[in-house]
């Protein structure tokens, strides 16, 4: 599928407008987008033009589409509930964290090198959504979208694919862990760490972005809730 860098002219402009729409509308990971007829009316384009732009966004890993079901934000999920149960049993949270530690610092480094102003806006948007989350499920969704936006900002399709696989396991594992509180506290460790990572990416400081992402994931491991052992 063509990525954003391969789009041009009217398609590139529509891709930009769709990205802004998705960021401002407040969709969470796996939310269904409005139907094509509504998007055609919203943006004043033909269905063919819309589908070209959606193909670009799908190639960039921002959305996925299922014929007869619609278009969804984020990575394509596993094929069935049996696969999801298998993935949940395959990796405990600590093992998931080890996998994330192996890939996400490098993704942060590439994001610091290749991200755009639009990427930075998405990072800030999801960091703020995480900070305002009313409960843990909303926080996890915003956090997932933030890390997904960092992966998109790296503009490396292969790494994006690998990240999506790990992200699928993350949703299966961490959303089944019990929490002691109903929502993250206002001084939750992740909030300033997210801000620092975004600052390093915006400031084009790849080595700092790597270090901060490693520190962040180490903090995630240190704060795993009870029942998250191997």
Secondary structure, DSSP 8 states (H G I E B T S, - for coil): ---GGG--HHHHHHHHHHHHHHHHHT--TT-B---HHHHHHHHT--HHHHHHHHHHHHHTTSEEEETTTEEEESS---SSHHHHHHHHHH--HHHHHHHHHHHHHHHHHHHHHH--HHHHHHHHHHHHHHHT-SSHHHHHHHHHHHHHHHHHHTT-HHHHHHHHHHHHHHHHHHTTS--SSSS--TT-HHHHHHHHHHHHHHTT-HHHHHHHHHHHHHHHHHT--TT---
